[in-house]
Amino acid sequence: MKYTLFWRFCMIIGFGTVLLFWAIDWLTNHTEVKMSFISQAHQQELLDYGQTADTILKEKGENALAQWLETLQQKEKTWAAVVHTDIALLANSTMDASFYDRFQMGRSVDWKVHLYFEENPVMEIPFADKNTHFLIRLPERMRPGNWFEFTHVILQIALPFILLCLLSYVLYRHIMEPLRKLENVTVAFSNGNLKVRTNVSLATRRDELTRLAITFDNMAERISQLIDNQRQLLADLSHELRTPLTRIDMAVDFLTQKINPEHAIQRLRYEAATMRTLVEDTLTLVWLSTESPTLKSEDFDLVELVEVICEDARFEYPSKKLKRVLPDSAPITQTSQLALGQAIENILRNGLRYTPENAEVELTLSANHKGYQITIKDSGPGVPENMLDDIFKPFFRVDKARTSPSSLERTKHSTGFGLGLALARRQITAIGGHIQAKNHVDLSGAIAGLQIIISLPS
């Protein structure tokens, strides 16, 4: 899903915000309710005051009750009284008996006290006769909610702060854990561990960070391949250069000692040309492999290009047959003529090199719904099936004995360093094409040679 991380953040922040407001509202109301009732000890005190007043009135009379009330008011610094309620009915009115049971002039000690009212409520404790009532304005020391303001600040400021910090921590962990893993992988990769990847630890997230990890893995894979290829190419190049350098040293010794100087000079020229070709081909291969260049795009007729290449090949290999199967024309657009020509020439020369004398190499050009297909089929020994893809690797040889020093053949046709097919693949890939190799068989089922198939966009 596109913008997965954005929607996850929306869900987390939205759910967290709703949860925050709900928690604040619920805790505020719940705390306020819990703090709005007189404590059990103070309720019992008030009930005891009422019972004492009832006892004094019954046993000692109103004067004693008046003195006790005076003392109580001074002690609690509040107002207190004892009243008698007589309900007089007018106009022949009647009153339900349950009203007398519910009638009160003040609050019961177990009622809720509103914390927002500045004035303390009047509490009522009925006497045993139900018509006499002890009234007292709730003493300040008994008022509930002494910690209400402090609790209110905590609920309105501290609680949101804590919840938002938790929400921020969740978001931080959600973002930083994969980033930290990516950082560790990057550090490991920069320290030389070219095999390290992130896909194992981040593939299950399926968000933008996953795509970042995949991009990093692709980059790491590309870089590691380039580094491995460069290392292998450097090792192969150094190995291949040793032989011509050794021969140059030998030729120089022959010249110094005046032993067959003409042959020594010829050898020097040949080995210098060999090294020049080797270095140029290697540099071209490195350039195509590492730079991913944008080649010059041209419009031309593919048939004309193939005919020129075939004529040159016939001149170079006069003892071998070259069969062409070409259409009248094959216009191709936005393709590098130089790169494509070099690729076809390298493949055709490779086929001619391994084709026996008077045997045939066939080049076929055909059109299909995707573009064009060029098939170059030789009559050589073929390639083992498990090596069909390896022949496109730099300096790879199926049988090194075949390309080792028959210097006459190498001088006449090719350096034989195993770079031709590698260059051809890079060039075909650079222009958006595809190349593959496979063996072809004769009627008996035996391998009759190798065929290279080039697919090109039109």
C-alpha positions in Angstrom: 0.0 0.0 0.0 1.3 3.5 -0.9 2.0 5.8 2.1 1.6 2.8 4.5 3.6 4.5 7.2 1.5 7.6 6.9 -1.7 5.7 7.5 -0.1 3.8 10.4 0.8 7.1 12.0 -2.8 8.4 11.4 -4.2 5.3 13.1 -1.7 5.4 16.0 -2.1 9.2 16.6 -5.8 9.2 16.1 -6.4 6.2 18.4 -3.9 7.7 20.9 -5.7 11.1 20.9 -9.1 9.5 21.4 -7.7 7.3 24.2 -6.1 10.4 25.7 -9.4 12.4 25.9 -11.4 9.4 27.0 -8.9 8.6 29.8 -8.7 12.2 31.0 -12.5 12.5 31.1 -13.1 9.1 32.8 -10.3 9.7 35.4 -11.5 13.2 36.1 -15.1 12.2 36.6 -14.2 9.1 38.5 -11.7 10.9 40.8 -14.2 13.7 41.4 -16.9 11.3 42.4 -14.6 9.4 44.7 -13.4 12.6 46.3 -17.0 14.1 46.7 -18.1 11.9 49.7 -17.4 12.6 53.3 -15.0 10.0 54.8 -16.5 7.2 56.9 -14.8 8.5 60.1 -16.3 12.0 59.6 -19.7 10.5 58.7 -19.6 8.6 62.0 -18.7 11.8 63.9 -21.7 13.7 62.4 -24.0 10.8 63.3 -22.5 10.8 66.8 -23.3 14.5 67.1 -26.9 13.9 66.2 -27.2 11.0 68.6 -25.6 13.2 71.4 -28.0 16.0 70.7 -31.0 13.6 70.7 -29.9 12.2 74.1 -29.3 15.6 75.7 -32.7 16.8 74.6 -34.4 13.8 76.0 -32.5 13.5 79.3 -31.5 17.1 80.2 -33.8 19.4 78.3 -33.4 22.3 75.9 -31.1 24.4 78.2 -28.5 21.7 78.3 -28.9 21.2 74.6 -28.4 24.9 74.0 -25.1 24.9 76.0 -24.0 21.8 74.1 -24.7 23.5 70.7 -22.8 26.6 71.7 -19.8 24.5 72.7 -20.0 22.5 69.5 -20.2 25.6 67.3 -17.1 27.1 68.9 -15.3 23.8 68.7 -16.0 23.2 65.0 -16.2 26.9 64.0 -19.5 26.3 62.2 -23.2 26.7 62.6 -25.4 24.0 64.3 -29.0 23.8 65.4 -31.8 21.5 66.4 -35.2 22.0 64.7 -38.6 20.5 64.9 -40.6 20.1 61.7 -44.4 20.4 61.7 -46.0 20.2 58.2 -49.3 22.1 58.1 -51.6 21.2 55.3 -53.8 23.8 53.8 -57.0 23.8 51.7 -57.9 20.3 52.6 -54.7 19.0 51.1 -53.5 15.4 51.8 -50.0 14.1 52.0 -48.7 10.7 51.1 -47.2 9.0 54.2 -43.9 8.2 52.3 -43.2 12.0 52.1 -42.7 12.2 55.8 -40.1 9.5 55.6 -38.2 11.2 52.8 -38.5 14.8 54.0 -35.1 16.4 55.0 -34.0 19.9 55.7 -30.3 19.2 54.9 -28.1 16.6 53.3 -27.7 13.1 54.6 -24.1 12.3 55.7 -23.7 9.8 52.9 -24.7 12.2 50.1 -22.3 13.5 47.5 -20.8 16.9 48.2 -20.2 19.2 45.2 -16.6 20.2 45.3 -17.2 23.3 43.1 -19.5 25.0 45.7 -17.6 27.5 47.9 -20.1 27.2 50.8 -20.2 24.0 52.8 -23.5 22.2 52.8 -25.8 21.8 55.8 -25.9 18.2 57.0 -28.9 16.7 58.8 -29.2 13.9 61.3 -32.8 13.0 62.2 -33.7 12.2 65.8 -35.5 9.0 66.8 -38.9 10.7 66.6 -38.4 11.6 62.9 -39.8 15.1 63.6 -36.7 16.6 65.3 -33.5 17.1 63.3 -29.9 18.0 64.1 -28.5 20.4 61.5 -24.9 21.4 61.2 -23.0 23.2 58.4 -20.3 20.8 57.4 -17.1 21.7 59.3 -14.2 22.8 57.1 -12.0 20.0 58.4 -14.6 17.4 57.3 -15.1 18.8 53.8 -14.0 16.2 51.1 -11.7 17.0 48.2 -8.9 18.7 50.0 -6.5 17.3 47.3 -8.9 18.1 44.4 -7.0 21.0 43.0 -3.8 19.1 43.0 -5.4 16.1 41.5 -7.1 18.3 38.9 -3.7 19.7 37.8 -2.3 16.2 37.6 -5.2 14.9 35.5 -5.3 17.9 33.2 -1.5 18.4 32.7 0.6 15.5 34.0 -1.6 12.7 32.7 -1.8 14.1 29.1 2.0 14.7 29.2 2.7 11.2 30.3 0.3 9.7 27.7 1.7 11.8 24.9 5.2 10.8 25.9 4.1 7.2 25.7 2.6 7.8 22.3 5.8 9.5 21.1 7.8 6.6 22.4 5.7 4.2 20.5 6.2 6.2 17.3 9.9 6.6 18.0 10.3 2.9 18.4 8.3 2.2 15.3 10.6 4.5 13.3 13.9 4.1 15.0 14.1 0.3 15.3 14.2 -0.3 11.6 16.4 2.8 11.0 18.8 1.5 13.6 18.9 -1.9 11.9 19.5 -0.1 8.6 22.3 1.9 10.2 23.9 -1.2 11.6 23.7 -2.9 8.2 25.1 0.2 6.6 28.0 0.3 9.0 28.7 -3.4 8.5 28.6 -2.9 4.7 30.9 0.1 4.9 33.4 -1.9 7.0 33.7 -4.5 4.3 31.0 -7.0 5.0 29.6 -7.1 1.5 27.1 -10.0 2.2 25.1 -8.2 4.9 21.5 -7.3 4.0 18.4 -5.9 5.7 15.7 -8.0 4.0 15.5 -10.6 6.8 14.7 -8.1 9.5 12.6 -5.6 7.7 10.7 -7.5 5.1 7.6 -8.1 7.3 6.8 -4.4 7.9 5.5 -3.8 4.4 5.8 0.0 4.5 8.0 2.8 3.2 10.9 1.6 5.4 10.6 -1.8 3.8 10.9 -0.2 0.4 13.9 1.7 1.7 15.5 -1.5 2.9 14.8 -3.2 -0.4 16.4 -0.3 -2.2 19.4 -0.5 0.1 19.6 -4.3 -0.5 19.5 -3.8 -4.3 22.2 -1.1 -4.0 24.3 -3.3 -1.8 23.8 -6.3 -4.1 24.8 -4.1 -7.1 27.9 -2.7 -5.3 29.0 -6.0 -4.0 28.7 -7.5 -7.4 30.7 -4.7 -8.9 33.4 -5.0 -6.3 33.6 -8.8 -6.7 33.7 -8.3 -10.5 36.4 -5.7 -10.2 38.4 -7.9 -7.9 38.0 -10.9 -10.2 38.7 -8.8 -13.3 41.8 -7.3 -11.7 43.0 -10.8 -10.7 42.3 -12.2 -14.2 43.9 -9.2 -15.9 47.1 -9.4 -13.8 47.2 -13.2 -14.6 46.7 -12.6 -18.3 49.3 -9.8 -18.5 52.0 -12.0 -17.0 52.4 -14.2 -20.1 52.9 -11.3 -22.7 55.2 -9.5 -20.2 57.2 -12.6 -19.9 57.5 -13.0 -23.6 58.4 -9.3 -24.0 61.2 -9.9 -21.5 62.4 -12.9 -23.5 62.2 -10.9 -26.8 64.2 -8.1 -25.2 66.9 -10.7 -24.1 67.0 -12.1 -27.7 67.5 -8.5 -29.0 70.2 -7.8 -26.4 72.0 -11.0 -27.3 71.3 -10.5 -31.1 69.6 -13.9 -31.3 67.2 -13.9 -34.3 66.4 -10.1 -33.9 63.8 -10.1 -36.6 61.7 -12.7 -34.9 62.2 -10.9 -31.5 61.0 -7.6 -33.0 58.0 -9.4 -34.5 57.2 -11.0 -31.1 57.5 -7.6 -29.4 55.1 -6.0 -31.8 52.7 -8.9 -31.4 52.8 -8.9 -27.6 52.4 -5.1 -27.5 49.3 -5.4 -29.7 48.0 -8.2 -27.6 48.4 -6.2 -24.4 46.9 -3.1 -26.0 43.8 -5.1 -27.1 43.6 -6.8 -23.7 43.7 -3.5 -21.9 41.3 -1.7 -24.2 38.8 -4.6 -24.0 39.1 -4.7 -20.3 38.6 -1.0 -19.9 35.5 -1.1 -22.2 34.2 -4.0 -20.1 34.7 -2.1 -16.9 33.1 1.0 -18.3 30.0 -0.9 -19.4 29.8 -2.8 -16.1 30.2 0.0 -13.7 29.0 3.2 -15.3 25.8 1.9 -16.9 26.4 4.5 -19.8 23.7 6.0 -22.0 24.9 5.0 -25.5 24.4 7.1 -28.5 21.0 6.3 -30.1 20.7 6.1 -33.8 18.2 4.9 -36.5 19.6 2.5 -39.1 19.0 -0.7 -41.1 20.1 -3.8 -39.1 20.4 -5.7 -42.4 23.1 -3.4 -43.7 25.0 -3.5 -40.4 25.0 -7.4 -40.5 26.1 -7.5 -44.1 29.1 -5.3 -43.4 30.1 -7.5 -40.5 29.7 -10.7 -42.5 31.8 -9.4 -45.3 34.6 -8.6 -42.9 34.3 -12.0 -41.3 34.5 -13.8 -44.7 37.7 -11.9 -45.5 39.2 -12.8 -42.1 38.1 -16.5 -42.2 38.2 -17.4 -45.9 38.4 -21.1 -45.1 35.1 -21.3 -43.3 31.6 -21.0 -44.7 29.3 -18.2 -43.5 25.6 -18.5 -44.4 23.3 -15.5 -44.0 19.5 -15.6 -43.7 18.4 -12.0 -43.8 15.2 -10.1 -44.7 15.2 -7.3 -47.2 15.4 -4.7 -44.5 15.2 -4.4 -40.7 14.8 -0.8 -39.6 15.8 -0.3 -36.0 15.5 2.9 -33.9 17.1 4.5 -30.9 20.0 1.9 -30.7 23.7 2.3 -30.6 25.1 1.1 -34.0 28.6 1.0 -32.6 27.8 -1.1 -29.6 25.5 -3.5 -31.4 28.0 -3.9 -34.3 30.8 -4.7 -31.9 28.7 -7.3 -30.1 27.6 -9.1 -33.3 31.1 -9.0 -34.6 32.5 -10.6 -31.4 29.9 -13.3 -31.3 30.4 -14.1 -35.0 34.2 -14.2 -34.7 33.8 -16.5 -31.7 31.6 -18.9 -33.7 34.0 -18.8 -36.7 37.0 -19.4 -34.5 35.7 -22.7 -33.1 34.2 -23.9 -36.4 36.3 -26.4 -38.2 37.8 -25.8 -41.7 35.1 -25.8 -44.5 32.4 -26.1 -41.9 29.5 -23.6 -41.7 28.4 -20.8 -39.4 24.8 -19.6 -39.9 23.6 -16.1 -39.1 19.8 -15.6 -39.1 17.9 -12.3 -38.7 14.2 -12.4 -38.1 11.5 -10.1 -36.9 9.0 -10.9 -34.1 6.3 -9.0 -32.1 8.9 -7.6 -29.7 11.5 -6.5 -32.2 14.3 -8.6 -33.9 16.1 -11.8 -33.1 19.6 -12.6 -34.4 20.8 -16.2 -34.1 24.4 -17.1 -34.8 24.9 -20.9 -35.0 28.4 -22.4 -35.3 29.6 -25.9 -36.0 32.1 -26.1 -33.2 32.3 -28.5 -30.2 29.6 -26.8 -28.2 29.6 -25.9 -24.5 28.7 -28.1 -21.5 25.2 -27.3 -20.3 26.3 -26.1 -16.9 28.7 -23.6 -18.5 26.3 -21.9 -21.0 25.9 -18.9 -18.8 29.6 -18.8 -17.7 30.9 -18.2 -21.2 29.7 -14.6 -20.8 31.9 -14.0 -17.8 35.2 -12.1 -18.4 38.3 -14.3 -19.0 36.2 -17.5 -18.9 37.3 -20.3 -21.2 35.5 -23.7 -21.5 38.8 -25.4 -22.4 41.9 -23.2 -21.9 43.9 -25.5 -24.1 41.9 -24.4 -27.1 43.0 -20.8 -26.7 46.5 -21.3 -25.5 49.4 -20.5 -27.5 49.0 -21.5 -31.1 50.5 -18.1 -31.7 50.0 -18.3 -35.5 46.3 -18.7 -35.0 46.1 -16.0 -32.3 48.1 -13.6 -34.3 46.0 -14.0 -37.3 42.6 -13.8 -35.7 42.2 -13.0 -32.0 43.9 -12.6 -28.7 41.6 -15.3 -27.3 41.4 -13.9 -23.7 37.7 -14.7 -23.2 36.5 -11.1 -23.3 34.5 -11.1 -26.5 31.3 -12.7 -25.2 31.5 -10.8 -22.0 31.7 -7.5 -23.9 28.9 -8.6 -26.2 26.6 -9.3 -23.2 27.4 -5.9 -21.6 26.8 -4.1 -25.0 23.6 -5.9 -25.8 22.3 -5.2 -22.2 23.3 -1.5 -22.5 21.0 -1.1 -25.5 18.1 -2.8 -23.9 18.5 -6.3 -25.5 19.0 -9.8 -24.2 21.5 -12.5 -25.1 21.6 -16.2 -24.3 23.5 -19.3 -25.4 22.5 -22.9 -26.0 23.7 -25.9 -27.8 22.0 -27.2 -31.0 21.9 -30.8 -31.9 22.0 -32.8 -35.2 19.5 -35.5 -36.2 21.3 -38.1 -34.1 20.9 -35.9 -31.0 24.6 -35.2 -30.6 25.8 -31.6 -30.0 26.4 -30.0 -33.4 27.6 -26.6 -32.1 26.8 -23.5 -30.1 24.1 -20.9 -31.0 23.9 -17.4 -29.6 20.5 -15.8 -29.6 20.3 -12.0 -29.5 16.9 -10.4 -28.8 16.6 -6.7 -29.7 13.8 -4.1 -29.3 12.7 -2.5 -32.5 
